[in-house]
């Protein structure tokens, strides 16, 4: 059976976490939708798009435990985070809490929108290495103050690959009257989700990563009572709509001007495609990916001679490790970290290597997806040993 992945077979690809990979059947499905759109664009946009979005929402809602009426599609999680932050009623002296493990673009967004209103960002310091998920909840709750108006926290951290205890964070923070915005960019398709049970005020997730939808597919889930106060950062015709047959929340987010909606409409097909990658469906994909990530992490830690920086329970399909002291002298070429470039150009291994301000050593992060095998990580370990051994001699 031919591989459904469009990845270059000459490259050992260990970086599904950054941008995902769209399987060829999903790519072809989107292409067919684009052709359909171009044959009759007016009919497609004005007569057919809304019910098709509703159908896609229903399919997504079944996957993530969400009522379709609480979901809107957005181009990416960063768009959703900016929309929520822009909608906050902030005054001078108010605070938004983020974490030092947060995705840089979203922490930057928090800085921008607070600064414009005279508010400020407070960063909760999460340990790394870390011993227990409870340390995360304690750090976030400890950063709250009397002027905290929002907590922005990742479900799965991008730099450190940690699955944070979102359930306890949401419970503890919202019990104190502070809404939580969960940046779940990596979570859909990596972790089981039940957003109705979680009941965070806001939750956003990307679908181009572990759900393997086309680039440009993401969602925002907002608790019903908070929906009237949330507007997209793009103002379009939904703002002035007089319709009463659906919420203003969906009217505004469903029409952001003319854009290609086929990524959104491909989500149900992407979900079915991922289900077909394992006999046990998406649950099987998540289980096998996590098992492979844990095995890869153990193999690399042993070969590099470094400790595991987090317990197994905080690992999903991503795993980050510190590089040994031989890699401390970071150098940078025209495309970023020189070690990453060498791995990509000389060894044909695609994997993120990066400095992280909250930790003194460079980090390396691996992903596990159905196209990966344990031999891929052994090959990475061999390459790192070959590169770093002369530096430690």
LINZI-V876154 format. One line per field, one symbol per residue. psi: psi as a letter, one per 20 degrees, with the letter a starting at -180 (. if undefined). burial: 1 if it has 24 or more other C-alpha atoms within 12 Angstrom, else 0. Layout:
# LINZI-V876154
psi=???
burial=???
This chain:
# LINZI-V876154
psi=pqpiqjqoiipooklhhgjapoqghgghgghhhghgghhmhgggghhhgghhhgghgggghhhjlqphijqqqrhrhhggghggghiqnqrpirqppaqijqpghhhggggghghhjjarppppopqorqhqhhhggggghhiqrijpiqpoqqgpqghikpoqmhghggggghhjjpqpopnlhigpihqpqnhgggkqgqpqqqiieiikrqpjorqpppqghihhipqqippbhhhjqjqjirqhghhghinkaorojhggiighhgghghhiiqhjbhghggghggggggggggghgghikqrpiqqhijpdjqppqqqrhijhmpqpaikbphgggghgghilpopppqqphjqiqqqppqrorhiqqhhghhggggghghghghhi.
burial=000110000001111111111110111111001100100000011000110111111111101101111111111111111111111101000111111111100111111011000011111111111101111110111111100111111111111111111111110111000111111111111111101101111111111111111111111111110110011111000110000000111111111100011111111111111110100001101111111111111111101100011111011111111111011001000000111111110010111111110000111111111111010111111011101100000
